[in-house]
Structure formats: structure tokens, C-alpha cells
């Protein structure tokens, strides 16, 4: 979607190119940072909506996202470059990702009536696990663990670059030990209802285990091309996750190797204590991939995206011609 050309002045200039996405709390634009002597850099500019900027608790979440994410420097996490306020408006300059979301990948496979190769699905979520493991165990400058929880792992927040990299985005509702958490203070539900763990749905105190649950739900959706939890009404959706029996993943995914469906089943356990941590879940997925004839890898993912999105596929480097084995 295009938007009228604008230039935003602060610590340099940003020229808005087009609107990439509009969420409930903020809008993300593709933008060009303009510097002296012809310097330019393509970035994603996230702008909080005015109505949320006027609400202290939601504005604080936006500020906390910038402060928290700026220090989460990891290859599988979208990087934050700058944060600034200009005339009462708040902006965040981020790494611009050339590629598609996992949501777009699932939708494309559904449109083609073609399954996502299990090794590619497992590879994607294993890289999400690497990002989560880094965040969950991140320490500040004094060596104190921050106990970061993303709380919004979902297909729209996982980005796939044209050259086969996986990036976890949007720490907008993440919580950390050093941050005020409006959800915990008011026992409110925060997150996307179809991807939340039982404890998150109930507004209880959550830790890294809720992110593992969400990651496994995403993996299921990649394999099934359908959501694991589908109830629309909020109360029914809550009951579906908290009261109804845990879905039988093996029965729902009869064509998928039992080893992979078993990993999903373990990670969506209603009892958080039964779920593996991010490092364990990611390693198990990598080990499962290693046993397959067609492994998951950046090269495989790049090939796959090139085939599925021929009209928009545009890698920053010449496409590889050799397939990974």
C-alpha cells in the first residue's frame, strides 16, 4: 500500500516509501534514511498510533520495546536502530526485512493446496527457538538476567528473508524483569488469542514457557495450513485452550512423521513444566531435520521462497544454484 511522500526530521531524515503493515498499536512503513553526501539506508519505521501514544501504559510498552530490542543483537531477531519523539509522535527505526512473513507463506501454500515441506517448517521454528533462547537468557550490563518473554510469537511476527534467514520481530508486548507489565498488574490478557498458552489466556503470570507453547502452535499451523485453535468468540477461545482436552497432534497430522508431531505435542502441554525450553526445542527440531533426506537450511528456504513467490522474490545477492544436501 502506498502513502504520500513525507520526510520526517530527527537525527537525520526519513523518507516514507510505502506502508508495509498496520497493526492495532502501530503502523510500519518502508522508509529511507537520508544522510549527508548522498548517504541512504533502507529501514522499517514503526510509528505508534496517536491514540495509544496518549495512553501512558501503552506508550510505555512502545518505549520499552525500543529499549529492550535495541540490545537484543542476534541474527534471528529484527534489529532496532533508533528511537525518537518528535512533536509528540514516537518513531522506531528498525532493520528492513526483504521477504515475507510466515503468515504469507502459509496463505500461499493454502492457495496452492500444497503442504509446507516438514523440514522447512521445522527449520523455521528451530531458528525462532534460537531467537527465543537468546532473549530468554539475556543479561544486562551488570550481568543480571532479564527474564524476557516475547508473548506474541505468531505467524505474522516471524519474517523470512529472500536469502533464507528467519527473523523474530515485534517485542511490543514483551515483558522483562525490569519493566512494568500492565497485563500482570491488572491480570489482563495480552497477545493473540489463537497462539497464547493456557496461562497467558487466563491472564496469569507467564515466563518463557508461554513462548514455547506459541512456537509449537506456529509449527502445527505450518504443517497443517490451518490454525490449531480456531474459536472466534473470546470466551470460547479461552475454553478451547484452557478447558478442552489438549489436541491430539498425531491424529490431526497423520501425514507428518510421528517424531515431529510428538515434539509439538510436548511443547503444547497444558502443564508448563512439561514443555522444553527454547534451546531444547530448537535442538530437537534440528536433530529431527538432520535425520531427514531433505534437510532444512537457508539455501532450501531460499529456493522454496523463490518458487512460491516468483513475482516478488528479490534477494540481495545472486541466487544460489547449488542445493543443500
N, C-alpha and C positions, 0 to 999 in steps of 0.2 A: 504494500500500500504506500503510495507516495504522499508527501506532505510539502507544503510550500517551503521554498528555500529560506532558511533562517541562519543567523550567526549568533552564537552565544559567547559572550565575552567573560572569561575568567581564567586566570593563569594560562593565557593563550586563548585561542578561539576555536570553537567547534561549529562546523557547518553541518546541519542536519540534512541527510541524504534521503532517507525514507523511514517510515515507521515499520519496525520489524514485528513487534508484538505489543498488545495492550492487555495488561492484567488488571486485577481488581484494585491493586495498590499503586501501580506504576506503569509507565509506558517506556518501551525500549526502542531507540532509534539507531539506525546505522548512521554514523557521523564521521566527519573528517576533522581531525585535529590539525590546526594550521599554525605553523611556527614561522620564524624568521627565515629569509633567504630560500623560500620555496619548500621548506620542510612541511611534510604532511604525514599523517598516520591515521589509518582507518581504525575506529574504535566503535564500541557499542555504548550509547549514552542512555542511562536509565534515569528517568525523571519521575519523581513521586507526584501523584495527583494532588492538586491543591487541597481537596477536602481532607485527605489524610495528613497532609503537611500541617493542617490546623489542629490536628488531634495529637496532643503530646505523646501519648503512648505509642501510636503508630509511627509518628515521626522518629521516635527514639529507636524503633525497630529498624527503620531505614538507615539511621546513623550507625547503629550497632552493626548492621550488615556490612557497611563500608569499612568500619574499623576492624571488624573481625576478619572479613575476607581479604583485606589488604595484606595480611600477614600469612594467609594460607597459600603459600607459594608451592604448588605441586603440579606436576604435568597433567593430572586428571581433574584439576579444578580450574574453573574460569577465573582469570586474574583480574584484580581491581587495580586501576592505575591512579585515579584521583577522586576526591570528593570535595564538593564546594557548595556554598549557598550564595546566591546572587539575587538580590531584591526579593527575598522571601521564598525563592524557589530553590529546590535542592536537587543536585545532579550527582551522578556517579558515572565516571568513565571506566569502561571495562574492556577486556580483551574481546575483539570482534571475531566470532566464530563463523568461518565459511563452511557451511554444511547444512545438516538437517537435524531435527530433534528425533528422539526415539518415537515420539508420538507420530511424526510424519512417516517414519519407517514402517510402523505397524499399520497405519492407514493405507500406505502404498501396497503392502503385502495383502491387506484385506481386499483392496480394489482389484488386485491381480489374482485373487484367490490362490495365493501361493504361500506356503509356510516359510517362516523365517528359519534358515538353517540353524539347528540347535547349537552348533559350535560357535556360530556368530553371536547368537543370543547369550550364551554363557560367557563368551569373551567380553561382550559389552558390560555385563553386570559384574564380572570379575574386576574390570577397571573402575567401575563405580565403587566397588569394595575397597580398592586401593585408595581412592579419594577419601572415603569414609574412615578408613583406618588411620590415615594421616590426621584428619580432623578430630576424630575421637581421642587421639593420644597427643594432640598438640599441646605444647607447653609455652608459656610466655617467657619474657626475657629473664625472669627470675627463676625459671625452671619449674614453675607451678603448672600442673596440668589443668587445662581449662574445661575439660569435660564437655566439649562441643557436641551438640546433637543437631543434625540438619532439619529434621521434622517435615521435610517436603520433598522426599525422593519420589519422583513420579516421571512418566514418560516425557512430559513437556520440559522438565528440568535436566534432562540428560541430552547433551549435544554430541553429534557425530561429525567430525570434520571430514572434508572431502579426501584428505590423505589418511583416513583410517584411525584417527585418535578419538578417544572418548573423554568428554569433559562434563563434570558435575557443576551445575550452575545454581544460582539463586539461594543464597543463605539468608534470605529476607526474614524468615521466621525461625532461624536457628537460635538455639539457646546455648549459653555458656555460663560457667561458674561466676564470672564477673559481671553478668548482665542482668538487668531487671527483666522478668518474664511475666507479661500481663496474663498469659494463659494460666500460669501456676498461681499467681496472686488471686485470680478470680475464678479458678477452676473452670476455665472455658476451653472449648475445643478449638484448636487452631491447626490448619492443614487441609489437605484434600481428602474428603471422607472415604473415597474408594481405595486409598492407599495407606490409611492410618492403621496402626496396631490397635488391639483392644484397649490397652491402657491409654493410648492417645485419644481414641474416640471418647472415652469416659472422662477426659479432662484430668487424668491423674498425672502424677509426676512421672516424667519419662527420662530414659537415658539412651545410650547407644543402641539398645536392643530394638527400639522402635524403628530405627533406620534399617536394620537388618530385615525386619518384617516387610517394610515398604519395598526394599530391593528385591526380595523374593516375589512379591506381588507383581512387580515390573517384569521380572524374568518369566513368570507364568504368562503374563499378557503377551510378551514377545513370542512365546511358543504357541499359545492358543489363539492369538489375534483377537481375543475377547477379554474383557475385564474379569478378574476373579470374583470381585464383589460388584454387584450391579444395581442394587436397590437405589431408587431415586429419592424417595422421601427420607428426610433426615432420621426420623425415629426408626424406620425400617432398616436403614443403612447401619445404624448403630447396633440394632439387634442382630443383623446379619453377621457382624464381626464379633460381637461380644457374647451373644446368647446361642446362636445357631451352632451346630457341630462344625468343627474345622473341615473345610472342603477336602474331599478325597482327591488329591492331586493326581495320583496314578490313574484313577478311573477317568478323570477329566482330560488327561493327556495320554491316551492309550498308545499313540504312535511314538512317544518320547521314551528314550532309554530310562529304565527304572532307577538307575543311579542318579540321573539328573533330577527326575521328579521327586526322588527321595530327599535330595538336598533342599528343594523348595519346601517340601512338607515339614522338614525340621525347622526351617527358618521362619515359617508362619505359625509355629506353635503358639497356642494361646498363653502358655506359661512362658514368660520372657526368659526365665532361667534356662530353658531348654534350647534357646537359639544360640548359634555360634556367633563369635564376634566377627567383625569385618575381615580381619586377616585370615581367620579360619575359613570363612565362607568363600572368600576370594581364592584362597589356595585350593580349596576343594573343587571349585569350578575350573581352575587352571589344570588341576590334575585330571579331572574328567575330560577336559579338552585334549590333553596330551594323549589320552587313550583312543581318541577318535581318528579315523582315517583322514578326515578333513579338519584340520585344527583351526582355531580362531586366531587371528593375528591382524595387525594394522593393514598388511597387504591384502588379506582376504576381505576385510571390511571395505577397503578402498575399492577393490574390484566389484564388490557387491553393490556399493552405492553408485558406482559408475553405470552399472547395468540397470539399476532401478530408477535412477533419476537422470536419464541421458540429456534432457533439455536444460537442466540447471547445473549439472556436475561441472565443477570448475576448480580443480586442485591448484595449489600454489606452486607446484612443481610438476614436471612432466610425469605422466602416469607410468607406474612400473609395469613392465611387460612380463616379468617372471612371476609365477605363482609360488606362494609359500608351500612347502610340503610338510 
